[in-house]
Protein backbone atom coordinates (compact mmCIF):
# COMPACT_ATOMS: atom_id res chain seq x y z
CA UNK A 1 0.00 0.00 0.00
CA UNK A 2 2.88 2.42 0.73
CA UNK A 3 4.22 2.01 -2.82
CA UNK A 4 0.84 3.05 -4.22
CA UNK A 5 0.70 6.13 -1.98
CA UNK A 6 4.23 7.10 -3.00
CA UNK A 7 3.40 6.69 -6.69
CA UNK A 8 0.22 8.77 -6.39
CA UNK A 9 2.11 11.46 -4.49
CA UNK A 10 4.89 11.58 -7.08
CA UNK A 11 2.33 11.78 -9.89
CA UNK A 12 0.48 14.62 -8.12
CA UNK A 13 3.71 16.61 -7.72
CA UNK A 14 4.64 16.02 -11.37
CA UNK A 15 1.23 17.12 -12.63
CA UNK A 16 1.29 20.23 -10.42
CA UNK A 17 4.72 21.23 -11.72
CA UNK A 18 3.70 20.59 -15.33
CA UNK A 19 0.56 22.72 -15.01
CA UNK A 20 2.56 25.49 -13.32
CA UNK A 21 5.20 25.52 -16.03
CA UNK A 22 2.57 25.52 -18.77
CA UNK A 23 0.80 28.46 -17.11
CA UNK A 24 4.04 30.42 -16.89
CA UNK A 25 4.76 29.71 -20.54
CA UNK A 26 1.30 30.86 -21.59
CA UNK A 27 1.65 34.04 -19.52
CA UNK A 28 5.03 34.79 -21.12
CA UNK A 29 3.60 34.30 -24.61
CA UNK A 30 0.64 36.57 -23.77
CA UNK A 31 3.01 39.27 -22.49
CA UNK A 32 5.08 39.05 -25.68
CA UNK A 33 1.99 39.39 -27.90
CA UNK A 34 0.71 42.33 -25.84
CA UNK A 35 4.09 44.05 -26.04
CA UNK A 36 4.19 43.56 -29.81
CA UNK A 37 0.68 45.04 -30.08
CA UNK A 38 1.77 48.09 -28.09
CA UNK A 39 4.84 48.49 -30.31
CA UNK A 40 2.78 48.31 -33.49
CA UNK A 41 0.22 50.79 -32.15
CA UNK A 42 2.91 53.27 -31.10
CA UNK A 43 4.59 52.99 -34.50
CA UNK A 44 1.28 53.55 -36.31
CA UNK A 45 0.53 56.61 -34.16
CA UNK A 46 4.03 58.03 -34.67
CA UNK A 47 3.87 57.45 -38.43
CA UNK A 48 0.51 59.21 -38.56
CA UNK A 49 1.79 62.10 -36.41
CA UNK A 50 4.79 62.56 -38.71
CA UNK A 51 2.58 62.61 -41.81
CA UNK A 52 3.60 59.26 -43.29
CA UNK A 53 0.04 57.96 -42.83
CA UNK A 54 -3.22 59.84 -43.14
CA UNK A 55 -5.56 60.14 -40.18
CA UNK A 56 -5.54 60.89 -36.49
CA UNK A 57 -2.63 59.25 -34.59
CA UNK A 58 -4.56 57.88 -31.60
CA UNK A 59 -7.38 56.60 -33.81
CA UNK A 60 -4.80 54.76 -35.92
CA UNK A 61 -3.29 53.24 -32.76
CA UNK A 62 -6.76 52.23 -31.51
CA UNK A 63 -7.43 50.40 -34.81
CA UNK A 64 -4.28 48.31 -34.37
CA UNK A 65 -5.04 47.52 -30.73
CA UNK A 66 -8.68 46.62 -31.40
CA UNK A 67 -7.69 44.14 -34.11
CA UNK A 68 -5.66 42.21 -31.56
CA UNK A 69 -8.53 42.09 -29.06
CA UNK A 70 -6.89 44.44 -26.56
CA UNK A 71 -7.92 47.92 -25.44
CA UNK A 72 -6.06 51.19 -25.74
CA UNK A 73 -6.12 52.79 -22.31
CA UNK A 74 -3.80 55.70 -23.03
CA UNK A 75 -2.44 57.45 -26.10
CA UNK A 76 -0.23 60.56 -25.93
CA UNK A 77 1.25 62.29 -28.96
CA UNK A 78 3.91 64.94 -28.43
CA UNK A 79 5.02 66.16 -31.82
CA UNK A 80 6.30 63.13 -33.77
CA UNK A 81 6.59 60.99 -30.60
CA UNK A 82 3.72 58.67 -29.62
CA UNK A 83 3.30 56.77 -26.36
CA UNK A 84 0.58 54.15 -25.93
CA UNK A 85 -0.62 51.97 -23.06
CA UNK A 86 -2.42 48.75 -23.98
CA UNK A 87 -4.40 46.42 -21.72
CA UNK A 88 -5.70 42.89 -22.17
CA UNK A 89 -6.41 40.48 -19.37
CA UNK A 90 -4.86 37.04 -19.05
CA UNK A 91 -7.47 34.85 -17.44
CA UNK A 92 -8.45 36.65 -14.25
CA UNK A 93 -5.25 38.69 -14.13
CA UNK A 94 -4.81 42.12 -15.72
CA UNK A 95 -1.96 42.56 -18.19
CA UNK A 96 -0.68 45.74 -19.78
CA UNK A 97 2.15 47.01 -21.98
CA UNK A 98 3.49 50.45 -22.78
CA UNK A 99 5.42 51.50 -25.89
CA UNK A 100 6.94 54.69 -27.27
CA UNK A 101 7.81 55.41 -30.90
CA UNK A 102 9.23 58.36 -32.74
CA UNK A 103 12.49 59.76 -34.04
CA UNK A 104 15.60 59.44 -31.88
CA UNK A 105 16.23 62.29 -29.43
N, CA, C and O atoms as CSV, one atom per row, in Angstrom:
chain,resi,resn,atom,element,x,y,z
A,1,UNK,N,N,0.814,-1.204,0.000
A,1,UNK,CA,C,0.000,0.000,0.000
A,1,UNK,C,C,0.855,1.263,0.000
A,1,UNK,O,O,0.465,2.269,-0.593
A,2,UNK,N,N,2.033,1.226,0.667
A,2,UNK,CA,C,2.877,2.418,0.734
A,2,UNK,C,C,3.468,2.760,-0.636
A,2,UNK,O,O,3.690,3.934,-0.933
A,3,UNK,N,N,3.724,1.760,-1.466
A,3,UNK,CA,C,4.219,2.007,-2.820
A,3,UNK,C,C,3.197,2.734,-3.667
A,3,UNK,O,O,3.553,3.598,-4.469
A,4,UNK,N,N,1.918,2.388,-3.496
A,4,UNK,CA,C,0.841,3.053,-4.223
A,4,UNK,C,C,0.719,4.509,-3.793
A,4,UNK,O,O,0.553,5.396,-4.630
A,5,UNK,N,N,0.800,4.755,-2.488
A,5,UNK,CA,C,0.704,6.125,-1.977
A,5,UNK,C,C,1.875,6.962,-2.476
A,5,UNK,O,O,1.694,8.126,-2.835
A,6,UNK,N,N,3.054,6.391,-2.503
A,6,UNK,CA,C,4.231,7.102,-2.998
A,6,UNK,C,C,4.092,7.422,-4.485
A,6,UNK,O,O,4.437,8.521,-4.919
A,7,UNK,N,N,3.592,6.474,-5.260
A,7,UNK,CA,C,3.400,6.694,-6.694
A,7,UNK,C,C,2.366,7.783,-6.960
A,7,UNK,O,O,2.566,8.637,-7.824
A,8,UNK,N,N,1.259,7.751,-6.217
A,8,UNK,CA,C,0.216,8.766,-6.390
A,8,UNK,C,C,0.749,10.135,-5.989
A,8,UNK,O,O,0.461,11.132,-6.652
A,9,UNK,N,N,1.516,10.189,-4.920
A,9,UNK,CA,C,2.107,11.462,-4.490
A,9,UNK,C,C,3.074,12.008,-5.517
A,9,UNK,O,O,3.050,13.201,-5.820
A,10,UNK,N,N,3.930,11.146,-6.060
A,10,UNK,CA,C,4.886,11.582,-7.080
A,10,UNK,C,C,4.169,12.056,-8.342
A,10,UNK,O,O,4.580,13.040,-8.957
A,11,UNK,N,N,3.116,11.371,-8.724
A,11,UNK,CA,C,2.333,11.782,-9.887
A,11,UNK,C,C,1.660,13.127,-9.647
A,11,UNK,O,O,1.615,13.966,-10.547
A,12,UNK,N,N,1.136,13.342,-8.443
A,12,UNK,CA,C,0.482,14.617,-8.118
A,12,UNK,C,C,1.480,15.776,-8.182
A,12,UNK,O,O,1.155,16.846,-8.696
A,13,UNK,N,N,2.679,15.568,-7.668
A,13,UNK,CA,C,3.709,16.606,-7.724
A,13,UNK,C,C,4.110,16.881,-9.169
A,13,UNK,O,O,4.275,18.040,-9.550
A,14,UNK,N,N,4.266,15.854,-9.967
A,14,UNK,CA,C,4.642,16.016,-11.371
A,14,UNK,C,C,3.579,16.781,-12.153
A,14,UNK,O,O,3.900,17.671,-12.940
A,15,UNK,N,N,2.325,16.433,-11.935
A,15,UNK,CA,C,1.227,17.124,-12.628
A,15,UNK,C,C,1.161,18.582,-12.195
A,15,UNK,O,O,0.960,19.462,-13.032
A,16,UNK,N,N,1.325,18.853,-10.913
A,16,UNK,CA,C,1.295,20.230,-10.416
A,16,UNK,C,C,2.412,21.059,-11.038
A,16,UNK,O,O,2.181,22.192,-11.460
A,17,UNK,N,N,3.610,20.510,-11.097
A,17,UNK,CA,C,4.723,21.226,-11.719
A,17,UNK,C,C,4.492,21.444,-13.216
A,17,UNK,O,O,4.805,22.514,-13.738
A,18,UNK,N,N,3.959,20.460,-13.897
A,18,UNK,CA,C,3.695,20.594,-15.331
A,18,UNK,C,C,2.663,21.678,-15.608
A,18,UNK,O,O,2.834,22.483,-16.523
A,19,UNK,N,N,1.596,21.701,-14.822
A,19,UNK,CA,C,0.562,22.723,-15.005
A,19,UNK,C,C,1.129,24.110,-14.694
A,19,UNK,O,O,0.828,25.076,-15.395
A,20,UNK,N,N,1.941,24.207,-13.654
A,20,UNK,CA,C,2.558,25.491,-13.316
A,20,UNK,C,C,3.472,25.999,-14.410
A,20,UNK,O,O,3.430,27.177,-14.766
A,21,UNK,N,N,4.294,25.117,-14.942
A,21,UNK,CA,C,5.204,25.520,-16.026
A,21,UNK,C,C,4.438,25.905,-17.288
A,21,UNK,O,O,4.812,26.858,-17.971
A,22,UNK,N,N,3.384,25.183,-17.598
A,22,UNK,CA,C,2.570,25.516,-18.774
A,22,UNK,C,C,1.901,26.876,-18.590
A,22,UNK,O,O,1.815,27.658,-19.537
A,23,UNK,N,N,1.432,27.159,-17.388
A,23,UNK,CA,C,0.802,28.458,-17.115
A,23,UNK,C,C,1.803,29.589,-17.251
A,23,UNK,O,O,1.482,30.636,-17.813
A,24,UNK,N,N,3.012,29.394,-16.745
A,24,UNK,CA,C,4.041,30.423,-16.889
A,24,UNK,C,C,4.401,30.641,-18.352
A,24,UNK,O,O,4.608,31.778,-18.777
A,25,UNK,N,N,4.476,29.579,-19.114
A,25,UNK,CA,C,4.763,29.709,-20.542
A,25,UNK,C,C,3.667,30.458,-21.281
A,25,UNK,O,O,3.953,31.293,-22.139
A,26,UNK,N,N,2.422,30.166,-20.956
A,26,UNK,CA,C,1.298,30.857,-21.591
A,26,UNK,C,C,1.286,32.337,-21.217
A,26,UNK,O,O,0.991,33.189,-22.055
A,27,UNK,N,N,1.607,32.643,-19.957
A,27,UNK,CA,C,1.648,34.044,-19.521
A,27,UNK,C,C,2.777,34.794,-20.230
A,27,UNK,O,O,2.605,35.953,-20.608
A,28,UNK,N,N,3.911,34.155,-20.410
A,28,UNK,CA,C,5.026,34.789,-21.116
A,28,UNK,C,C,4.675,35.050,-22.584
A,28,UNK,O,O,5.002,36.107,-23.123
A,29,UNK,N,N,4.020,34.103,-23.218
A,29,UNK,CA,C,3.596,34.295,-24.613
A,29,UNK,C,C,2.580,35.426,-24.728
A,29,UNK,O,O,2.631,36.219,-25.667
A,30,UNK,N,N,1.652,35.499,-23.766
A,30,UNK,CA,C,0.644,36.566,-23.770
A,30,UNK,C,C,1.323,37.922,-23.607
A,30,UNK,O,O,0.966,38.880,-24.293
A,31,UNK,N,N,2.297,38.010,-22.707
A,31,UNK,CA,C,3.008,39.272,-22.490
A,31,UNK,C,C,3.765,39.698,-23.740
A,31,UNK,O,O,3.817,40.886,-24.059
A,32,UNK,N,N,4.351,38.741,-24.449
A,32,UNK,CA,C,5.077,39.051,-25.677
A,32,UNK,C,C,4.136,39.571,-26.763
A,32,UNK,O,O,4.451,40.542,-27.452
A,33,UNK,N,N,2.982,38.922,-26.911
A,33,UNK,CA,C,1.994,39.387,-27.903
A,33,UNK,C,C,1.472,40.772,-27.546
A,33,UNK,O,O,1.292,41.609,-28.431
A,34,UNK,N,N,1.226,41.025,-26.265
A,34,UNK,CA,C,0.714,42.330,-25.839
A,34,UNK,C,C,1.763,43.416,-26.057
A,34,UNK,O,O,1.429,44.535,-26.446
A,35,UNK,N,N,3.016,43.093,-25.812
A,35,UNK,CA,C,4.094,44.048,-26.043
A,35,UNK,C,C,4.238,44.360,-27.533
A,35,UNK,O,O,4.464,45.510,-27.911
A,36,UNK,N,N,4.109,43.351,-28.364
A,36,UNK,CA,C,4.185,43.564,-29.812
A,36,UNK,C,C,3.017,44.416,-30.306
A,36,UNK,O,O,3.181,45.242,-31.204
A,37,UNK,N,N,1.842,44.214,-29.719
A,37,UNK,CA,C,0.681,45.035,-30.077
A,37,UNK,C,C,0.922,46.492,-29.704
A,37,UNK,O,O,0.617,47.395,-30.483
A,38,UNK,N,N,1.469,46.719,-28.518
A,38,UNK,CA,C,1.766,48.087,-28.095
A,38,UNK,C,C,2.806,48.728,-29.006
A,38,UNK,O,O,2.682,49.901,-29.358
A,39,UNK,N,N,3.825,47.973,-29.389
A,39,UNK,CA,C,4.845,48.494,-30.305
A,39,UNK,C,C,4.236,48.893,-31.646
A,39,UNK,O,O,4.519,49.971,-32.168
A,40,UNK,N,N,3.402,48.020,-32.196
A,40,UNK,CA,C,2.775,48.307,-33.489
A,40,UNK,C,C,1.859,49.526,-33.406
A,40,UNK,O,O,1.829,50.346,-34.323
A,41,UNK,N,N,1.118,49.643,-32.317
A,41,UNK,CA,C,0.219,50.790,-32.153
A,41,UNK,C,C,1.001,52.085,-32.014
A,41,UNK,O,O,0.617,53.104,-32.589
A,42,UNK,N,N,2.092,52.060,-31.258
A,42,UNK,CA,C,2.910,53.266,-31.103
A,42,UNK,C,C,3.542,53.665,-32.428
A,42,UNK,O,O,3.602,54.850,-32.754
A,43,UNK,N,N,4.012,52.687,-33.194
A,43,UNK,CA,C,4.586,52.995,-34.500
A,43,UNK,C,C,3.547,53.582,-35.452
A,43,UNK,O,O,3.838,54.525,-36.188
A,44,UNK,N,N,2.340,53.025,-35.436
A,44,UNK,CA,C,1.281,53.553,-36.306
A,44,UNK,C,C,0.927,54.990,-35.910
A,44,UNK,O,O,0.730,55.844,-36.774
A,45,UNK,N,N,0.848,55.250,-34.615
A,45,UNK,CA,C,0.529,56.612,-34.159
A,45,UNK,C,C,1.651,57.578,-34.510
A,45,UNK,O,O,1.383,58.702,-34.934
A,46,UNK,N,N,2.903,57.161,-34.342
A,46,UNK,CA,C,4.031,58.034,-34.673
A,46,UNK,C,C,4.115,58.290,-36.176
A,46,UNK,O,O,4.396,59.411,-36.600
A,47,UNK,N,N,3.874,57.261,-36.981
A,47,UNK,CA,C,3.874,57.452,-38.432
A,47,UNK,C,C,2.770,58.413,-38.861
A,47,UNK,O,O,2.973,59.237,-39.754
A,48,UNK,N,N,1.609,58.310,-38.230
A,48,UNK,CA,C,0.507,59.210,-38.557
A,48,UNK,C,C,0.831,60.632,-38.094
A,48,UNK,O,O,0.535,61.597,-38.799
A,49,UNK,N,N,1.434,60.764,-36.916
A,49,UNK,CA,C,1.790,62.097,-36.410
A,49,UNK,C,C,2.848,62.761,-37.285
A,49,UNK,O,O,2.845,63.983,-37.433
A,50,UNK,N,N,3.746,61.980,-37.863
A,50,UNK,CA,C,4.794,62.560,-38.709
A,50,UNK,C,C,4.316,62.835,-40.133
A,50,UNK,O,O,5.020,63.483,-40.906
A,51,UNK,N,N,3.128,62.348,-40.484
A,51,UNK,CA,C,2.583,62.605,-41.805
A,51,UNK,C,C,2.793,61.478,-42.799
A,51,UNK,O,O,2.392,61.601,-43.956
A,52,UNK,N,N,3.409,60.387,-42.381
A,52,UNK,CA,C,3.601,59.256,-43.294
A,52,UNK,C,C,2.301,58.528,-43.600
A,52,UNK,O,O,2.145,57.945,-44.673
A,53,UNK,N,N,1.368,58.562,-42.655
A,53,UNK,CA,C,0.040,57.962,-42.834
A,53,UNK,C,C,-1.013,59.039,-42.627
A,53,UNK,O,O,-0.808,59.986,-41.868
A,54,UNK,N,N,-2.130,58.885,-43.303
A,54,UNK,CA,C,-3.217,59.842,-43.138
A,54,UNK,C,C,-4.078,59.440,-41.953
A,54,UNK,O,O,-4.220,58.254,-41.655
A,55,UNK,N,N,-4.651,60.425,-41.279
A,55,UNK,CA,C,-5.560,60.138,-40.183
A,55,UNK,C,C,-5.135,60.795,-38.892
A,55,UNK,O,O,-4.241,61.640,-38.859
A,56,UNK,N,N,-5.807,60.379,-37.822
A,56,UNK,CA,C,-5.537,60.894,-36.486
A,56,UNK,C,C,-4.694,59.846,-35.757
A,56,UNK,O,O,-5.070,58.674,-35.739
A,57,UNK,N,N,-3.569,60.231,-35.158
A,57,UNK,CA,C,-2.631,59.255,-34.585
A,57,UNK,C,C,-3.255,58.282,-33.585
A,57,UNK,O,O,-3.045,57.074,-33.696
A,58,UNK,N,N,-4.006,58.775,-32.628
A,58,UNK,CA,C,-4.559,57.876,-31.600
A,58,UNK,C,C,-5.664,56.982,-32.159
A,58,UNK,O,O,-5.857,55.866,-31.676
A,59,UNK,N,N,-6.384,57.454,-33.163
A,59,UNK,CA,C,-7.377,56.595,-33.808
A,59,UNK,C,C,-6.688,55.464,-34.571
A,59,UNK,O,O,-7.175,54.333,-34.590
A,60,UNK,N,N,-5.562,55.773,-35.192
A,60,UNK,CA,C,-4.796,54.763,-35.918
A,60,UNK,C,C,-4.264,53.716,-34.936
A,60,UNK,O,O,-4.296,52.519,-35.221
A,61,UNK,N,N,-3.780,54.167,-33.791
A,61,UNK,CA,C,-3.291,53.236,-32.763
A,61,UNK,C,C,-4.438,52.378,-32.230
A,61,UNK,O,O,-4.263,51.179,-32.009
A,62,UNK,N,N,-5.601,52.979,-32.024
A,62,UNK,CA,C,-6.757,52.226,-31.514
A,62,UNK,C,C,-7.188,51.142,-32.497
A,62,UNK,O,O,-7.609,50.064,-32.078
A,63,UNK,N,N,-7.088,51.415,-33.806
A,63,UNK,CA,C,-7.429,50.397,-34.812
A,63,UNK,C,C,-6.530,49.168,-34.668
A,63,UNK,O,O,-7.003,48.032,-34.701
A,64,UNK,N,N,-5.240,49.409,-34.510
A,64,UNK,CA,C,-4.280,48.309,-34.372
A,64,UNK,C,C,-4.578,47.497,-33.117
A,64,UNK,O,O,-4.596,46.266,-33.153
A,65,UNK,N,N,-4.809,48.186,-32.024
A,65,UNK,CA,C,-5.038,47.519,-30.735
A,65,UNK,C,C,-6.347,46.731,-30.761
A,65,UNK,O,O,-6.405,45.616,-30.243
A,66,UNK,N,N,-7.380,47.290,-31.348
A,66,UNK,CA,C,-8.677,46.623,-31.399
A,66,UNK,C,C,-8.600,45.339,-32.216
A,66,UNK,O,O,-9.240,44.347,-31.868
A,67,UNK,N,N,-7.833,45.346,-33.285
A,67,UNK,CA,C,-7.695,44.143,-34.113
A,67,UNK,C,C,-7.087,42.974,-33.347
A,67,UNK,O,O,-7.345,41.814,-33.666
A,68,UNK,N,N,-6.283,43.285,-32.340
A,68,UNK,CA,C,-5.656,42.214,-31.562
A,68,UNK,C,C,-6.515,41.787,-30.375
A,68,UNK,O,O,-6.152,40.857,-29.655
A,69,UNK,N,N,-7.647,42.454,-30.163
A,69,UNK,CA,C,-8.527,42.089,-29.065
A,69,UNK,C,C,-8.192,42.775,-27.756
A,69,UNK,O,O,-8.784,42.454,-26.726
A,70,UNK,N,N,-7.262,43.706,-27.771
A,70,UNK,CA,C,-6.888,44.437,-26.560
A,70,UNK,C,C,-7.607,45.782,-26.538
A,70,UNK,O,O,-8.396,46.087,-27.432
A,71,UNK,N,N,-7.328,46.583,-25.510
A,71,UNK,CA,C,-7.922,47.919,-25.437
A,71,UNK,C,C,-6.825,48.950,-25.226
A,71,UNK,O,O,-5.850,48.711,-24.514
A,72,UNK,N,N,-7.003,50.091,-25.855
A,72,UNK,CA,C,-6.057,51.193,-25.742
A,72,UNK,C,C,-6.493,52.051,-24.562
A,72,UNK,O,O,-7.526,52.718,-24.627
A,73,UNK,N,N,-5.721,52.039,-23.494
A,73,UNK,CA,C,-6.120,52.794,-22.306
A,73,UNK,C,C,-5.518,54.191,-22.274
A,73,UNK,O,O,-6.023,55.075,-21.583
A,74,UNK,N,N,-4.440,54.389,-23.022
A,74,UNK,CA,C,-3.800,55.705,-23.031
A,74,UNK,C,C,-3.059,55.909,-24.339
A,74,UNK,O,O,-2.409,54.995,-24.848
A,75,UNK,N,N,-3.163,57.106,-24.875
A,75,UNK,CA,C,-2.436,57.452,-26.097
A,75,UNK,C,C,-2.039,58.924,-26.002
A,75,UNK,O,O,-2.900,59.801,-25.943
A,76,UNK,N,N,-0.744,59.188,-25.986
A,76,UNK,CA,C,-0.233,60.557,-25.932
A,76,UNK,C,C,0.663,60.790,-27.138
A,76,UNK,O,O,1.540,59.984,-27.448
A,77,UNK,N,N,0.423,61.915,-27.814
A,77,UNK,CA,C,1.245,62.286,-28.959
A,77,UNK,C,C,1.852,63.647,-28.662
A,77,UNK,O,O,1.138,64.623,-28.432
A,78,UNK,N,N,3.187,63.700,-28.670
A,78,UNK,CA,C,3.911,64.938,-28.429
A,78,UNK,C,C,4.807,65.179,-29.637
A,78,UNK,O,O,5.925,64.668,-29.708
A,79,UNK,N,N,4.306,65.955,-30.572
A,79,UNK,CA,C,5.022,66.159,-31.825
A,79,UNK,C,C,5.049,64.859,-32.607
A,79,UNK,O,O,3.995,64.270,-32.845
A,80,UNK,N,N,6.226,64.394,-33.015
A,80,UNK,CA,C,6.304,63.127,-33.767
A,80,UNK,C,C,6.441,61.894,-32.868
A,80,UNK,O,O,6.576,60.777,-33.367
A,81,UNK,N,N,6.406,62.093,-31.546
A,81,UNK,CA,C,6.594,60.985,-30.598
A,81,UNK,C,C,5.244,60.535,-30.057
A,81,UNK,O,O,4.453,61.354,-29.590
A,82,UNK,N,N,4.980,59.236,-30.120
A,82,UNK,CA,C,3.721,58.672,-29.624
A,82,UNK,C,C,4.014,57.659,-28.521
A,82,UNK,O,O,4.939,56.853,-28.625
A,83,UNK,N,N,3.210,57.719,-27.466
A,83,UNK,CA,C,3.302,56.769,-26.363
A,83,UNK,C,C,1.931,56.154,-26.160
A,83,UNK,O,O,0.939,56.875,-26.046
A,84,UNK,N,N,1.861,54.833,-26.111
A,84,UNK,CA,C,0.580,54.148,-25.930
A,84,UNK,C,C,0.668,53.182,-24.752
A,84,UNK,O,O,1.739,52.679,-24.411
A,85,UNK,N,N,-0.478,52.941,-24.148
A,85,UNK,CA,C,-0.616,51.975,-23.056
A,85,UNK,C,C,-1.758,51.052,-23.435
A,85,UNK,O,O,-2.882,51.500,-23.660
A,86,UNK,N,N,-1.465,49.757,-23.506
A,86,UNK,CA,C,-2.418,48.754,-23.984
A,86,UNK,C,C,-2.723,47.785,-22.860
A,86,UNK,O,O,-1.831,47.416,-22.096
A,87,UNK,N,N,-3.995,47.364,-22.751
A,87,UNK,CA,C,-4.396,46.422,-21.720
A,87,UNK,C,C,-5.193,45.271,-22.320
A,87,UNK,O,O,-6.012,45.462,-23.219
A,88,UNK,N,N,-4.934,44.074,-21.804
A,88,UNK,CA,C,-5.705,42.890,-22.173
A,88,UNK,C,C,-5.474,41.855,-21.083
A,88,UNK,O,O,-4.336,41.478,-20.806
A,89,UNK,N,N,-6.543,41.405,-20.474
A,89,UNK,CA,C,-6.411,40.476,-19.367
A,89,UNK,C,C,-5.920,39.109,-19.802
A,89,UNK,O,O,-6.089,38.698,-20.950
A,90,UNK,N,N,-5.304,38.416,-18.850
A,90,UNK,CA,C,-4.855,37.039,-19.048
A,90,UNK,C,C,-5.571,36.205,-17.998
A,90,UNK,O,O,-5.157,36.148,-16.840
A,91,UNK,N,N,-6.640,35.566,-18.414
A,91,UNK,CA,C,-7.465,34.849,-17.441
A,91,UNK,C,C,-8.122,35.852,-16.513
A,91,UNK,O,O,-8.830,36.750,-16.970
A,92,UNK,N,N,-7.898,35.711,-15.230
A,92,UNK,CA,C,-8.449,36.645,-14.253
A,92,UNK,C,C,-7.477,37.763,-13.914
A,92,UNK,O,O,-7.823,38.669,-13.156
A,93,UNK,N,N,-6.280,37.718,-14.455
A,93,UNK,CA,C,-5.249,38.693,-14.128
A,93,UNK,C,C,-5.179,39.794,-15.182
A,93,UNK,O,O,-5.303,39.518,-16.375
A,94,UNK,N,N,-4.983,41.043,-14.748
A,94,UNK,CA,C,-4.814,42.125,-15.719
A,94,UNK,C,C,-3.394,42.106,-16.294
A,94,UNK,O,O,-2.437,41.766,-15.598
A,95,UNK,N,N,-3.276,42.465,-17.540
A,95,UNK,CA,C,-1.964,42.564,-18.186
A,95,UNK,C,C,-1.933,43.842,-19.005
A,95,UNK,O,O,-2.937,44.223,-19.608
A,96,UNK,N,N,-0.788,44.503,-19.028
A,96,UNK,CA,C,-0.675,45.745,-19.783
A,96,UNK,C,C,0.739,45.878,-20.346
A,96,UNK,O,O,1.682,45.240,-19.878
A,97,UNK,N,N,0.851,46.727,-21.362
A,97,UNK,CA,C,2.147,47.008,-21.980
A,97,UNK,C,C,2.157,48.463,-22.417
A,97,UNK,O,O,1.122,49.023,-22.780
A,98,UNK,N,N,3.318,49.059,-22.380
A,98,UNK,CA,C,3.492,50.454,-22.782
A,98,UNK,C,C,4.590,50.502,-23.839
A,98,UNK,O,O,5.578,49.774,-23.752
A,99,UNK,N,N,4.409,51.367,-24.837
A,99,UNK,CA,C,5.422,51.503,-25.886
A,99,UNK,C,C,5.506,52.958,-26.322
A,99,UNK,O,O,4.534,53.708,-26.236
A,100,UNK,N,N,6.689,53.338,-26.791
A,100,UNK,CA,C,6.938,54.693,-27.272
A,100,UNK,C,C,7.605,54.574,-28.633
A,100,UNK,O,O,8.474,53.725,-28.833
A,101,UNK,N,N,7.199,55.424,-29.565
A,101,UNK,CA,C,7.809,55.405,-30.899
A,101,UNK,C,C,7.964,56.834,-31.399
A,101,UNK,O,O,7.165,57.713,-31.074
A,102,UNK,N,N,8.978,57.043,-32.175
A,102,UNK,CA,C,9.232,58.358,-32.742
A,102,UNK,C,C,10.685,58.447,-33.157
A,102,UNK,O,O,11.428,57.472,-33.044
A,103,UNK,N,N,11.092,59.606,-33.634
A,103,UNK,CA,C,12.490,59.763,-34.043
A,103,UNK,C,C,13.406,59.751,-32.825
A,103,UNK,O,O,12.952,60.026,-31.715
A,104,UNK,N,N,14.679,59.438,-33.010
A,104,UNK,CA,C,15.598,59.438,-31.876
A,104,UNK,C,C,15.763,60.852,-31.321
A,104,UNK,O,O,15.607,61.834,-32.046
A,105,UNK,N,N,16.078,60.946,-30.036
A,105,UNK,CA,C,16.229,62.292,-29.434
A,105,UNK,C,C,17.408,63.065,-29.993
A,105,UNK,O,O,17.652,64.199,-29.583
